[in-house]
């Protein structure tokens, strides 16, 4: 199967261009690459100055491109299953309104888009599939769907006996198994990683920090951050325009310094261009600036860090939760039986506690750029 690199970022930061440039750079090295967009904006084809369809189209030697048609997938795939479920539930004693409500699956468009990416990756035709995802908020919802839809399916399995008589339960089981395979793909750190794109602006960087935390909570690896549209330093320039550029670049440098001091010391930079980068030549130029002679899939040789790391201390244990936290991150912790409920800036996940601390009580917690450190003392409290 192919390796996956998913590009996302706040709307307007240039993630589509950098995803296309990365794909062009991989293809220029002779690696069979597919770049596919799940972004409803459909701008990937514009970046290559050619029309893309839902089926992969050859863009250049070793490079193909595709634009997922989420609405078409819904019409072709989900409506049929939903109709069967609705009929089965109505026949099992639910009125039409209840059956209609139960078969509404929020985010089905995005879920089927992710399913299509998985299908393309499993064909074995490409070494790498580069995915141009939607803006950050949409991407987080996309990547959380396989887990979130489990609750929906649990409700469906509550009607398992009644559905079985109508032959629908097997379809629901297949959907559940498929969702588990999607979740496994997204959390496979050897194959899948997200690359975040931002611009050197405080609001954008703050959202990047929140995204890093949200992805870490879901067990999805981030292998790099790219700072895009860095203004050139006006050395030796004079006049009002040079003064404006100097001031603006000074602000950007200050943001970069804050970014480096917040635990993200390693990030790539791409300068702003006077001419919009469209076409393969312009995209290869960006790839050369971004990666040089390095492998575009390289993450500086850093190994994936496990979400939970436990160590013994006097009288108990310390549990480190590897979450990159912004300076103003809002963090909440709660013990729920054998799980630790972690909420960071509104994103919540139940994390199973390691067996060593299940019989212990929480006695303290600290947060910092490297994540959370939760202290446990032996004995229930």
VENFEN-V610528 format. One record per residue. RES is the residue in one letter. SS is DSSP state (@ for helix, = for strand, . for the rest). PHI is phi in radians with two decimals (999 if undefined). D_CENTER is the distance of its C-alpha to the mean C-alpha in whole Angstrom. Layout:
# VENFEN-V610528
res = {RES:RES}
ss = {SS:SS}
phi = {PHI:PHI}
d_center = {D_CENTER:D_CENTER}
This chain:
# VENFEN-V610528
res = {X:X:X:X:X:X:X:X:X:X:X:X:X:X:X:X:X:X:X:X:X:X:X:X:X:X:X:X:X:X:X:X:X:X:X:X:X:X:X:X:X:X:X:X:X:X:X:X:X:X:X:X:X:X:X:X:X:X:X:X:X:X:X:X:X:X:X:X:X:X:X:X:X:X:X:X:X:X:X:X:X:X:X:X:X:X:X:X:X:X:X:X:X:X:X:X:X:X:X:X:X:X:X:X:X:X:X:X:X:X:X:X:X:X:X:X:X:X:X:X:X:X:X:X:X:X:X:X:X:X:X:X:X:X:X:X:X:X:X:X:X:X:X:X:X:X:X:X:X:X:X:X:X:X:X:X:X:X:X:X:X:X:X:X:X:X:X:X:X:X:X:X:X:X:X:X:X:X:X:X:X:X:X:X:X:X:X:X:X:X:X:X:X:X:X:X:X:X:X:X:X:X:X:X:X:X:X:X:X:X:X:X:X:X:X:X:X:X:X:X:X:X:X:X:X:X:X:X:X:X:X:X:X:X:X:X:X:X:X:X:X:X:X:X:X:X:X:X:X:X:X:X:X:X:X:X:X:X:X:X:X:X:X:X:X:X:X:X:X:X:X:X:X:X:X:X:X:X:X:X:X:X:X:X:X:X:X:X:X:X:X:X:X:X:X:X:X:X:X:X:X:X:X:X:X:X:X:X:X:X:X:X:X:X:X:X:X:X:X:X:X:X:X:X:X:X:X:X:X:X:X:X:X:X:X:X:X:X:X:X:X:X:X:X:X:X:X:X:X:X:X:X:X:X:X:X:X:X:X:X:X:X:X:X:X:X:X:X:X:X:X:X:X:X:X:X:X:X:X:X:X}
ss = {.:.:=:=:=:=:=:=:=:.:.:.:.:.:@:@:@:@:@:@:@:@:@:@:@:@:@:@:.:.:.:.:=:=:=:=:=:.:.:.:.:.:.:@:@:@:@:@:.:.:.:.:.:.:.:.:=:=:=:=:.:.:=:=:=:=:=:.:.:@:@:@:@:@:@:@:@:@:@:@:@:@:@:@:@:@:@:@:@:@:@:.:.:.:.:@:@:@:@:@:@:@:.:.:.:.:.:@:@:@:@:@:@:@:@:@:@:@:@:@:@:@:.:.:.:.:.:=:=:=:=:=:.:.:.:@:@:@:@:@:@:@:@:@:@:@:@:@:@:@:@:@:@:@:@:@:@:.:.:@:@:@:@:@:.:.:.:.:@:@:@:@:@:@:@:@:@:@:@:@:@:@:@:@:@:@:.:.:.:.:.:=:=:=:=:=:=:=:=:.:.:@:@:@:@:@:@:@:@:@:@:@:@:@:@:@:@:.:.:.:.:=:=:=:=:=:=:=:=:=:.:.:.:.:.:.:.:.:.:@:@:@:@:@:@:@:@:@:@:@:@:@:@:@:@:@:@:@:@:@:.:.:.:.:.:.:.:=:=:=:=:.:.:.:.:.:.:.:.:@:@:@:@:@:@:@:@:@:@:@:@:.:.:.:.:.:.:.:.:.:.:.:.:.:.:.:.:=:=:=:=:=:=:.:.:=:=:=:=:=:=:.:.:.:.:.:.:.:.:.:=:=:=:=:=:=:.:.:=:=:=:=:=:=:.:.:=:=:=:=:=:=:.:.:@:@:@:.:.:=:=:=:=:=:=:=:=:=:.:.:=:=:=:=:=:=:=:=:.:.:.}
phi = {999:-1.31:-1.47:-2.02:-2.24:-1.83:-1.79:-2.60:2.97:-1.01:-0.95:1.58:-1.54:1.72:-1.12:-1.11:-1.08:-1.29:-1.12:-1.13:-1.13:-1.10:-1.09:-1.12:-1.16:-1.13:-1.11:-1.12:-1.56:1.47:-1.75:-1.09:-2.33:-2.06:-1.94:-2.30:-1.91:-1.83:-1.32:-1.07:-1.16:0.98:-1.80:-1.10:-1.07:-1.08:-1.10:-1.56:1.04:-2.73:-1.42:-1.98:-2.10:-1.08:-1.62:-0.93:-2.10:-1.20:-1.74:-2.82:-0.99:1.27:-2.22:-2.21:-2.40:-2.65:-2.14:-1.17:-1.77:-1.08:-1.11:-1.10:-1.13:-1.08:-1.10:-1.50:-2.00:-1.28:-1.06:-1.13:-1.13:-1.09:-1.08:-1.12:-1.10:-1.09:-1.14:-1.14:-1.18:-1.09:-1.23:-1.54:2.01:-1.42:-1.32:-1.07:-1.18:-1.13:-1.11:-1.11:-1.15:-1.19:-1.71:-1.46:-1.98:-1.04:1.35:-1.10:-1.02:-1.16:-1.09:-1.23:-1.10:-1.16:-1.06:-1.15:-1.05:-1.08:-1.04:-1.13:-1.16:-1.49:-1.24:1.38:-1.39:-2.23:-1.25:-2.40:-2.00:-1.70:-1.96:-1.55:-1.44:-1.28:-1.00:-0.88:-1.04:-1.17:-1.17:-1.08:-1.15:-1.03:-1.31:-1.62:-1.07:-0.95:-1.37:-1.16:-1.23:-0.98:-1.08:-1.06:-1.19:-1.07:-1.10:-1.13:-1.18:-1.10:-1.81:-1.01:-1.08:-1.27:-1.24:-1.04:-1.11:-1.83:1.28:-1.66:-1.06:-1.13:-1.14:-1.16:-1.08:-1.11:-1.12:-1.08:-1.14:-1.16:-1.10:-1.15:-1.18:-1.13:-1.07:-1.10:-1.12:-1.16:-1.70:-1.45:-1.16:-1.34:-1.95:-2.07:-2.66:-1.82:-2.06:-1.64:-1.99:-2.49:-1.92:-1.31:-2.30:-1.05:-1.10:-1.20:-1.13:-1.07:-1.17:-1.08:-1.06:-1.10:-1.17:-1.00:-1.13:-1.10:-1.20:-1.09:-1.06:-1.55:1.32:-1.81:-1.38:-1.85:-1.84:3.07:-2.16:-2.01:-1.65:-1.82:1.08:-1.42:-1.23:-1.20:-1.37:-1.39:-1.27:1.36:-1.43:-2.35:1.81:-1.03:-1.11:-1.14:-1.10:-1.11:-1.07:-1.12:-1.17:-1.16:-1.16:-1.08:-1.11:-1.13:-1.09:-1.12:-1.14:-1.11:-1.12:-1.13:-1.10:-1.14:-1.44:-1.81:1.75:-1.98:-1.18:-1.85:-2.66:-1.61:-2.29:-2.31:-1.35:-1.18:-1.94:-1.23:-1.98:-1.01:-1.35:-2.27:1.74:-1.08:-1.07:-1.14:-1.22:-1.14:-1.12:-1.13:-1.05:-1.13:-1.17:-1.29:-2.01:1.02:-1.58:-1.36:-1.22:-1.04:-1.63:-1.26:-2.13:1.08:1.28:-1.35:-1.48:-1.00:-1.66:-1.11:-1.07:-2.06:-2.34:-2.03:-2.48:-1.46:-2.33:-1.01:1.41:3.00:-2.47:-2.10:-1.94:-1.66:-1.84:-1.34:-2.12:-1.25:-1.88:-1.24:-1.04:-1.84:-1.13:-1.73:-2.11:-2.28:-2.19:-2.64:-1.59:-2.18:0.97:-1.68:-2.06:-1.93:-1.50:-1.98:-2.14:-2.19:0.88:1.58:-1.62:-2.16:-2.59:-1.57:-1.90:-1.05:-1.31:-1.03:-1.02:-1.06:-1.90:-1.16:-1.66:-1.82:-1.99:-1.36:-2.04:3.06:-2.72:-2.31:-2.20:-2.86:-1.00:-1.52:2.20:-1.87:-2.16:-1.88:-1.70:-2.14:-2.03:-1.11:1.76:-1.21:-2.08}
d_center = {19:17:14:11:9:6:7:7:9:12:14:17:16:16:13:14:17:15:13:17:19:17:18:21:21:21:23:26:26:27:23:23:19:18:16:15:13:12:13:16:17:18:19:18:22:23:21:23:26:26:26:23:23:21:23:22:25:26:25:27:28:25:23:22:20:19:18:17:19:18:21:23:21:22:25:26:24:23:27:29:27:27:31:32:30:32:35:35:35:37:40:39:40:37:39:37:35:33:33:31:29:28:26:24:21:18:15:17:16:12:13:15:13:11:14:16:13:14:18:18:16:19:22:22:23:21:20:16:14:12:10:10:8:10:10:8:10:9:6:6:9:8:6:9:11:12:14:15:17:19:21:22:23:25:27:27:29:31:33:33:37:37:35:36:39:38:35:32:31:30:28:26:26:24:21:21:21:19:16:17:16:13:12:14:12:8:10:13:12:15:13:10:8:5:8:8:11:14:18:20:21:21:19:16:16:16:13:11:13:12:8:9:11:9:6:10:11:9:10:7:8:8:11:12:12:14:17:18:22:24:27:30:32:36:38:42:41:43:43:41:38:38:39:36:33:35:34:30:29:31:28:25:27:27:23:23:25:23:20:22:24:21:19:18:21:19:17:18:20:21:24:25:27:30:29:26:25:25:26:26:28:26:23:24:26:23:21:25:24:21:21:25:26:23:21:18:16:18:16:20:20:19:18:15:17:17:16:20:23:26:29:33:35:38:39:35:32:29:25:23:19:17:15:15:17:18:22:22:19:21:21:22:23:25:27:27:29:27:24:23:21:19:18:16:16:16:14:16:16:19:19:22:24:26:29:31:30:30:34:34:33:31:33:31:27:26:23:23:20:20:19:21:25:26:30:32:35:37:38:37:38}
